[in-house]
Structure formats: C-alpha cells, structure tokens
C-alpha cells in the first residue's frame, strides 16, 4: 500500500498531548501521555518507535489503528466485526479525509469494496480525551454489526498494572488490581445496565504508582448498558485499551445509508500518579454544559423517607418526619417507594403511576404543601422502566415487557422490565411522569431501576438491550427539555447505573443502597476516581444499618455523608436528643463548607492500612478540609504520621478541629495552631489515638 497521508496530527491540553499518525493509510495513536514540548518534531516519535522485522513475523507490521480491521491482517482484537451474511467481513477502510480544529481531529476512512465508512472523532476537553467511532453502511444490503469499539488507545509497555472496578449490590466501586502479562484482561457486563459488579472504567499505571507518583492513565466508557472492556498485550509487546458497547446476537443491523456511533471513551493521563487522573476527570465533568445547572444553587441537603417508613405510608407520619427533617436543617424532602397504585409491598403496583387514593385520599398536595411550608423542596421516587405482573398496566399490556419466550422469566424482585425500545412504552412512561410533574411542584425525581435486563428480548424475538438504553436516554432527554428545573437522580439499586452517559441526563448518582458508614468509605473512595463529590448521593443512615446490621456512631455517619451530596435516610423519631443535636450540627457543618466540598480539588491520601484519609482543597489553596477515619484498630500505640496534600507549601495555615462535636482524644493539636504548608505536606502531623470507627475532620485556612 502507498501512503496517501504521512502526516502526524497533534492535540494538546494543559497537561496532556495526543499525537495521531497516519500509517499505511490508517490513523493510529502514536503518543498519548503527559504534555510534550511545543517545539518537539513529531517525526522523532516515529523514529524512536521504529522496529525491525522479528523472526517468524510479518515483514511489515500491521499498525495498531484507531480501528484495527480484519483486512489489515492485524494479529490482535479487531475494533470492528461486521458482515453481510458472512461476506464482506474483512474490511480495509483507508483514510480519505482529515479535519483538524484547535481541540479536535476527525478522520474519515472508506472501504468502497466492502461498502462501509469509518469516522473517528477525537476531542480534547480540558485534559480529557473524548473519542467516538462512527460506522456507516455505504453498501446496497444490510450490514450486520457484531461489535464496534470506540477508538483504540495504546498503552506503553511500562504501564504494567491495571486497576479495575468490581463490586456487588451495596458494595460498589471496589478496586481490583492486576499485573498485566501477555494476553487479554477482559471485563464484560451483560446485565443491561452499567452494573454493580463491572463499572465501565479502569486505571492503568506503571508498577508502584500511587496517588502522587508514577505514570497513570484513566479510561471510562460513557454507556449505561452492556459493555466490554479489554486490555490486550500482544506477543510483539504492543498493548492497548479497547472499550465498546456489547451487542447481543443480531442486535445491530445497519440498513443502507444508516450509521452507528459508539458510546464515547473518556481518557486522561498524568505523570504524577493517580490523583491528577481523578482531578482531570472531575474538572472535565464540572466544565460540561450539563453540569452547569448544578451551580445555580447550593446542592440541597436531602431527607429520604425509605428507611424510616418503607411501604408503610401515612400522611400524618410523613408530615411529622418532615417537621423533624426541617428542624435539623434538611432542604429537600423525598418521598420514596409506596405512594402510588396498589404499591403496599414490592409485589404489586409498578407501572401504575397514579397517586394511591387509599393512602393519599387528597393526593400528594397536602404533604407537599406541608413540606414546602417548612422551607423544603419536594422530591419523588419513581421506577418507570419496571412493571409488576400484579398491576393494571401489565394486565392491559403484557406484550410490553422484555422477555425471551418460551423460556420462563427469571424471578427478580417480583418485577419485569418494560421494553423502552418500543415507542408506545416510551410515550406512556413519559406521559405518566410528566403528568405528575405538571400537577405537583416536584423539584426532584429519584429514578430507580431495581433489576437487571436478564432476558432482553423484544416482542419480535430480537435482542433489545441496546434499544432499551437508547429509549431510556430519549425519555430522560424529553423530560429534561420539558421540565428543565427538575433534577433527576440515577439510581439502580444503588450505584448500578453510574456513568458519563446517564450523567449527561441526570444530576446525581445514588452511590449505594448501603448507608453503612464504614462500607461507604471504600465505596465513596472508588467512586471518586471518576466522579466528583457533588454528584455522589451520601446519606446519614440509621444507628443500626439495615443492610449490614452494624451499629455506628452518629459522629461517624455524619463525617462520612458530609463529603458528598449530603442527605439523611433514617427514622428521625428514633433519635435521642444528643443524636438529634449532633445530626443538626453535622448538617450545619456541611452547609458551612458545602461550596468547598462541591467545587474543591480532591486529594486522596496514601495512608497506613486501616486508615481512610483525603483532603478537599480550594482551587486557590486558601482553605482545605481533611477527613481522617480510623477504620481498624491501629497496630502500634500511635497511628502513623499523616502527610497532607494539595496545600500551598509556602503558606501558613490555621488548623482547627471541626468534627466530631466532642473530641475526647488527648491530642495537643485539638486547640489549633498555625503551620507551614510544607511542614504539613512533607513532615505531616501525628493523629490522635482514636478508636476504630472514629472520624476526625480538620479545617485549614491560609
């Protein structure tokens, strides 16, 4: 092949550089890493990467293209698998056009023989690369697509460690480290939603990298359904990351003239450890247009009714809870499951989104009026994608659910999934939710999804998992357009749907159904690698956690919830006077520092085993909050000194203890003092002796 283009193309962020080179007529990433000097000749990168012919190997190495294709003879995972009845499978789309702007590159490649076109769009938004692949069918017959990856990004060979994210219901965002070797690290999710156990993100780093040291990469797929993540190391040493929506058999067929665009891959990189990777993702999200609505007002402190009353709704009881919530400083009262249809348990009522006259004979208006008279907004729980067999909707439209007959439906929380790939389902659910928003002054929807898409077949027998997610997006987009002031939370049995795709349409993630403060520390730490605090629903739960059975102090529960979008999910009638006072003090503390928590720069701290520590620092370094929690009993008489992060080393900081309300530890620093930033970050300070399950919060002001 004769190269039509031999140029290299460059995009720069503040801290990153992307170089794409055209090699034998296909675009490939030559460099993705920390910022290169502006005057570097890009030809140096090609020269430095040149390799000779290896034994028993091709004379000309097939490039690791943005989309490796079968027609290239590429020895690794292809980025595209498509065919027409088993033919036209070995595509070779070659470059025909390049567009370059200040922050974007678009490469168009075409295969006339096989009737398809590829377009790769790469954009740097701050220091985050946003990249998609679009496949267009230019042939006369339908093109069956088995898989299509977002642009493939290479990793250097010295990025030897992968940090993936696993978990389960009530235990999401758990880190899982792997040493890479020859072959493929593969993570697939087939649950139909982002999932609790296979979050679509990963970190890659050189060995021994930590929060502040070493080369580190972050990758995320902005997609709320089935997905596939692969890190492949070839025998020739080349290593790459591929992310894609996972398509079920026969799910995607492009008619002549139709196109398919992948979900975006979001990537960033730092030469200074994992901390900057997270901060660059956070800065990207905060700069997005969708995120600006969260700046219109402070993020209101929530009260959610679920763990106080469950399905036992009684207007008088709820009004009494609203009074108690307002008294401790709550700003938004959320009525959870049980307000509609025949919903007295999880066995009936889903799909019938009309207020239950048996429970609320006057509708929701009296409760909402009470809530608003107390100075709080009103929010409502809904689960529009689901239906109980025991519901008026299912009895009228049993054909509207996903399933794979004649196989029986897998029992799952007494509910089935409505097929959002069907226009009539989308229209009905939009109409039902819109009717509630039109009738009542609802400021917030908790949009839940409490089961997987276990058998996602449509009435036509075809797989419909992808169409369901796209249908969900369409309904959310329509609601946002019609009711722009209404905030929507993405909840899926907790953190089962947390990704940049759904967050383009929602304002908050319910991080986990577990309100156990100790479990939440690790859950929230994992969450923080990709998502900032203001998107993280974090609630003070009951004294005895309803999921783990563990009893934890109010002090610890407040300290853990305070660093997210704070809320309360407990029966306030059960609190004694001291607990109520401490809770009110915690809410007041959150409000006092809310602007910092929701806009500051996160620095996770590499602390000793059994300690969870992090700081949120103002962008200008003027103040900071430090969270220090002793999770487990310390092995020695004293805890290890803790070095802070993110402070101005030349500045002096006044230090004060702001939590817990009654610090019982014998600790010289509890009365405050002034300390140089360099001393706090390089020498650190000696934490007091604390019992396990005890948290300490320090405020530092320059």
GIZI-V301458 format. One record per backbone hydrogen bond with DSSP energy under -1.0 kcal/mol. CO is the residue of the C=O (numbers start at 1). NH is the residue of the N-H. Records with the same first field share a line. If there is no record, write none. Layout:
CO->NH, NH
//
This chain:
7->22
9->20
11->18
15->35
16->13
17->33
18->11
19->30, 31
20->9
21->28
23->26
25->95
26->23
27->66
28->21
31->19
33->17
37->40
41->44
42->46
43->47
44->48
45->49
54->57
63->65
66->152
68->79
69->72, 74
70->73
79->149
81->146, 147
83->144
84->87
87->84
89->91
91->71
94->110
97->108
99->106
103->124
104->101
105->122
106->99
107->120
108->96, 97
109->118
110->94
111->116
115->138
116->111
117->136
118->109
119->134
120->107
121->132
122->105
123->130
125->128
128->125
129->267
130->123
131->265
132->121
133->262
134->119
135->260
136->117
137->257
143->254
144->83
147->81
153->241
156->159
158->160
160->180
161->205
162->178
163->203
164->176
166->174
168->171
174->166
176->164
178->162
183->233
185->231
187->229
189->227
191->453
199->201
200->221
202->219
203->163
204->217
205->161
206->209
210->274
211->275
213->210
214->273
215->206
216->270
217->204
218->268
219->202
220->266
221->223
226->246
227->189
228->244
229->187
230->242
231->185
232->240
233->183
234->237
238->234
239->155
240->232
241->153
242->230
243->150
244->228
248->251
252->145
254->143
255->258
258->137
260->135
264->222
265->131
266->220
267->129
268->218
270->216
274->278
275->279
276->280
277->281
278->282
279->283
280->284
281->285
282->286
283->287
289->292
291->294
292->295
301->331, 332
302->568
303->334
305->308, 309
306->310
309->312
311->313
314->318
315->319
316->320
317->321
318->322
319->323
320->324
321->325
322->326
323->327
324->328
325->330
326->329
331->377
332->303
333->379
334->305
335->381
339->356
340->343
342->344
349->352
350->388
352->354
354->341
356->360
360->363
364->368
365->369
366->370
367->371
368->372
369->373
370->374
371->376
372->375
377->333
378->443
379->335
380->446
382->448
383->386
385->418
387->416
389->391
390->349
391->395
392->396
393->397
397->400
400->419
404->407
412->415
416->387
417->402
418->420
419->422
422->426
423->427
424->428
425->429
426->430
427->431
428->432
429->433
430->434
431->435
432->436
433->437
434->438
435->439
436->440
440->442
443->487
444->380
445->489
446->382
447->491
452->454
455->457
456->464
457->403
458->461
462->458
464->468
465->469
466->470
467->471
468->472
469->473
470->474
471->475
472->476
473->477
474->478
475->479
476->480
477->481
478->482
479->483
483->486
487->445
488->507
489->447
490->510
492->496
494->492
496->195
499->503
502->505
508->490
509->511, 537
516->520
517->521
519->523
520->524
521->525
522->526
523->527
524->528
526->529
527->530, 531
532->535
533->536
535->509
536->565
538->567
540->569
543->552
545->549
550->545
553->557
554->558
555->559
556->560
557->561
558->562
561->564
564->566
565->538
566->302
567->540
568->304
570->572
571->574
576->580
577->581
578->582
579->583
580->584
581->585
582->586
583->587
584->588
585->589
586->590
587->591
588->592
589->593
593->597
594->598
596->599, 600
601->617
603->615
605->607
608->611
610->631, 632
612->629
613->605
614->627
615->603
616->625
617->601
618->621
622->702
623->618
624->700
625->616
626->698
627->614
628->696
629->612, 631
630->693, 694
642->685
648->651
649->678
651->677
653->675
654->701
656->699
659->697
665->667
667->670
669->672
673->655
675->653
676->680
677->681
678->682
679->683, 684
680->644
685->642
694->630
696->628
697->658, 659
698->626
699->656
700->624
701->654
//
